[in-house]
Amino acid sequence: MGYPVLITGATGFIGGNLVRLLLKQGFKVRALVRSSSDLANLKNLDVELAYGDLRDPTSLIKACDGCEQLYHVAASYQFWSPNPKEFYESNVDGTRNILEAAKAAKISKIVYTSTVGAIQYPHDPSKPSDETCWPTQKDLHNDYKKSKFMAEQVALQYAENGLPVVIVNPSAPIGPYDVKPTPTGKIIVDFLNGRVPAYLDTGLNIIDVEDCAWGHILAAQKGRAGERYILGNKNISLKAIYELIASLTKRKPPKMRIPYAVAWGAAVGSETIGKLFKRRPKVSLGAVRMAKHHMYFSPAKAVKELGLPQSPIENAFARAIEWFENNGYL
C-alpha cells in the first residue's frame, strides 16, 4: 500500500464508489481526470489528481508512473451520441493507450471494467448467461456495446501477451454517487419525477454499487489474468423494479405495458428530432433494442472465485433514492 493505485473514471458512478472503498482500505489513490472533469464525486476525498486524457498517450505514461495497480473504469457510457466516433476513441483507443502505459510502467495488477453488454444476452430468460457466452455481431446493436466488446478484446490480447489484466463485467449497479445519472440510475430518477407512465417487458441484473466496487478490489486480489467475471446479483423484471421503487417511496407503480413496436417508433422519432436540433433524444434506439431482451446473467463465477458480495438489492435502491433526494435530482 506504499505505492498509489491509479483509477480512471474516478469521477463516475462505479469509480467514485471504488475510490471510497480503496481509501477505507488504506490505499493511496491517484485519479486520472481531464481538465474539464466535474470533480464533485471526489470532493473532500484524499485523492491525488493526475490530469490527462485516455486519447493522449503521453499524459497516461505520466499518470501510471510509480503506480502499483490500475483500475481502468472510465468509459463513454451512454446509448446515443451526436458523434459515434466518441465511443471508439474513448472506449477502444483509450483502453489500448492506458494498457500500453501500464505495460511501460510495469504495473503489477490491472483490472479492466467491461460490461455485461459484451456478453451475449440469454435467449431464454430462465437460463441466465455466463462468461462463456460470447455475443454475435447481431447482439452488438449499438455503438456503446460494440465499442466495449472491442475494448474487451484489446484487454484480452494484452493479457495473452503477458500483461496481468483481469476483466470484470458489471451488470446494472444501483446506489449512491450516481452523479450523471447512469441509464440505470435514470430509471429511479425518471420514475420519481413522474416521467414513467408505462413500462417495457424487459429485465435487468441488478447489483449494489458497493458490492460492484468490492468486486473490482477482489478481482485485483484473486482474479486470474485473462479471465472475465460478471459482477452481478439479482435478475429482476423492469416491472418488478418499478414496483420495488414504488413500495419504497409509497407511490403507485406504472400499470400499462408499452408494446415494443410503440417504443421503437418513439425512439425513431426522438432520435430524428435529436439530430435535427442537435440535442440528446429522450428515447434512444440503442436503449430500446437492449430492452427487447431480458438481460439476465449469472454471477456464480465471481461469487465462487472472488467472494463477490451479494447484498440485498432493496437496500441499494433505498440508498440510491435517498442520495438522489438529498442531492437535488427530484
N, C-alpha and C positions, 0 to 999 in steps of 0.2 A: 504493500500500500504506500510505499515511499515515492512511487512514480505516479504521475497523473494518468487517468483514463480519459480518452477523447470520445466525445459524443457528438455526432451530427444529428440535427433535428431536435436539439435540446429545448428549443422554444416551443415545440409542438406538444401534442397530447401524450403519446407514449413516452417521448423523450423527456418531457417535463416530470412525469412520474418516475421515470428511471433515474433522473438526476437526484431526486429527493431520496430514493432508496439507497443509492450509492453513497450519498453524503452521510446517511444514517449508519451505514456500514463502515464508515471511516475512510472512504476513498477520497483522494484528491480528484476533482473533476475539472476537465478543460472542455469548453463547449465551442464548437465551430459555429460562428454566426456571421451573417452578412452585415454590412454597414447599414442596410435598410431593414434589418430584422426587428420585429416587435419583441422586446425583451421582457414583457410583462410577466411571462411564466417563470422567469428566473429572478424576479425581484426579491431582494433580501436573502438570496442564497449565496453561499460562499463558493462561487464558481469563477474559474479563470476563463476569460473570453479570448478566443483566437479568431480574429477577423479573416474571413476568406470566403471562397465560393467553390462549390463542387465542380464548376466548369473552369476553374483556374488552378491547374496542377501545381504551380509554384506556391500558392498560398496553402495548399494541402500538405506539401512537404514540410513547411514551417510548422503547421498545426500538429502534425504527427511526431515531430522531433521530441524525443525524450519520453514518449508515452509507452506504457506497458500493455494496455488493452485499447481496442477500438470497438465502439458500438455505432455502427452505421445505420441510424434510424431514419435519417432525412429522406423525404420523397415528395414528389408532387402528387398529393393525394386528393384527387377530385375527378369527377366523371365528365367534365366538359372544360375546354379551354379555347379561347379565340385563336390560340397559336398551338396546335397539336405537337409541334416540334419540341415544345417545352417539356413534355413528358419524357421524350427520349434523351434530350440534352441533360436533364436533371437526373432522371432515374437510371438510365443506361450508361451514358458517358460519365456522369458523376460518380457512379459506382466503380467504374473502371479506374477513374482518376484517383479516388480515395484508396482503393486497394493497392494501386501501384505505389502510392505514397507510403502506405503502411508496410509494404514489402521493403521499400528502401530504408524505412526506419526500424526494420526488424522487430515489429510489434509481435508479441508472443501469443496473443489470442484476439480473434476478430469475430464479432457477432454481426451478421448482416440481417437486417429486418426486411423480410419479403412480405408476403400476404397470402391468405388462403385463395386470393384471386388467381394465384399462379398454380393452383391445384384444381383438377377437374371436379366440378360440382357433381353430386350424385344424380343419376337419372331416376333412382328410386329413393325418395326421402327417408324410407325406413332403413336404408343402408348407407350411413354417412361415409364420406370419402376420407381417405388417409393419405399419408405422404407418398404412397406408391402410385397414386392416381395422377397421371400426367395429362395436362389439357391438350386438346387438338386446337388447330388454328380457328376452328368454328367456335370453340369455347371462349377464345380471347376476343370478345366482341366490342371492346372499347380501347382507346389508346392507353388508359391507365393500366389495364390488365396486360396488354401487350408489352408495354414498356417494363412493367415489374417482372414479367416472365423472362424477358430478355436480360434484365439485370440479374436475375437469379442464375441464369445460365453463365453469365460473366463470373459471378461469385463461385459457382461450381467449378468452372475452368481453373480459376486461381487455386482452389482447394486441391484439384487434381495435380496441379503443378507444385504442390508443397506448402502453399500458404495456409496457416491454421484458421480457416474460415468455417464457422458454424452458421447455419441458416435457420432462422425462426420465421414461422408463418402465422402471424396473429390473425384471429378471426375478427369479431366486432367488439372492441373494448368499450366499456361504459364506466364512467366515474368522473371525478373532479379534474380540473385543469384542462378541460377541452375548450381551449380559447377560441378556436376558429368559428364555430364548432365543426367537427368532422361530420361526414354524412350520417354516421351512427348517432352522434350527439344531436344532430338536427332532427332526428325522429322525436326526441324528447322536447326540444325547443318548439318545433312546429306544432306539436300536439298541445302543449301547454299554452301556446299563443293562439289557439283556436283555428289553426290552419289545416286541420285533418278531418274533413267531413266523412271520409271513407278510407278503406284500406285495400291493398292488393293481396291476393292469395300467394304469399311467399313466406320464407322463413330464414332465420339467421342463426349462426352460432355466436353466443354472447359470452364474454369473459370480463371479469372485474379488471379494470385497467391496472390496478396494483399487482394483481396476480400475473398479468401480462408482462409488467416491468420485471417482476421477480423471475419470470421465465427467461428473460434476457440474461440476468445475472447467473442463473443456474446453467444456462447454455454455455456461458463462458467458463464455468467451473467444471461441468460434467459432460458437455456436449462433444460429440465426435466430429472432427473436421470432415467436411464434405457431406454431412448429413443435414436433413431438414426436419424441423419439429413444429407441429401445429400447436400454437398457443391458443387453446380454446377451452370451452366448458360446456355450456348447455345449448342444445338445439331447441329453438322455440319459434313458433309462427309469429308473423307480424301482428296478426290479430291478437294473439296472447300477450305480446309486448304492450300493445295499446291498453289492453285490459289491466295489465300489471301497473302501468303508469297511472291509469285512471284510479285504481284502488289505492295507490299511494298518495294521491292528491285529491281524493274524494270528488272525482269528475266522472262524466259518462264517456265510455269508450265509443268509437265510431261503430255503427251497426251495419252500414252498407258496404258491400264489396264491389270494387271497381273492376269491370271486365278488362282483361289485358288489352284488347283492341282499343278500348277507350283511352287507356293510359298511353298506349303507343301514339295515338292520334294527338293527344295533348302534348306529348313530348316533341313530336314533329313540329307542331305549331309553335311551341315555346322556343325551340331552337331556331326556327326560321325568324321569329321576331328578334331573338337574341343576336343573330348575325346581322340583321338589318340595322338594328340600333346599337350594336356593339356592346351588349350587356349580357350578363350571365342569365341563362334561361332558368325559370322557376322549376321546370321539369326537364331532365336530360334523357336522351335516348339511351346513353350508357347505363344509367341507373335503372331504367325500365327494362332493358334487356337482361340485366342481372336479376331483377325481381321476378323474371319469368320462371326462375328455378328456386327451389328450396336449397339454400346454401348451408347444408348440414355437414359437419366434419367431426372426426374423432380425434381427441387429444391424447388417446391412450399411450402413444409412444412417449410423448413429453412427460406424462404423469409417471410412467414406469421408469424411464431412463434419467429424467431430470428431477423428478419430485415436484412437478408443476402444481401449485396450489389450485384448489377448486372451491373458492369461496362462493357463498350463495349470491346469485346474480341480483336477487331482490335488494340486498344491501348496496350493491353497486348502483342500481337505479336510484335508490333513496339518496345516496351521497351525491350522485350526479344532479338530481333535481335540486337538492339543497344548494349546490355550488352555482348552478345556473340562476337560481333565485337570488342568491347573495351577490351575484356579480352583474346584475342588470340585463340579463338576456330575455327576461319575461316581461 
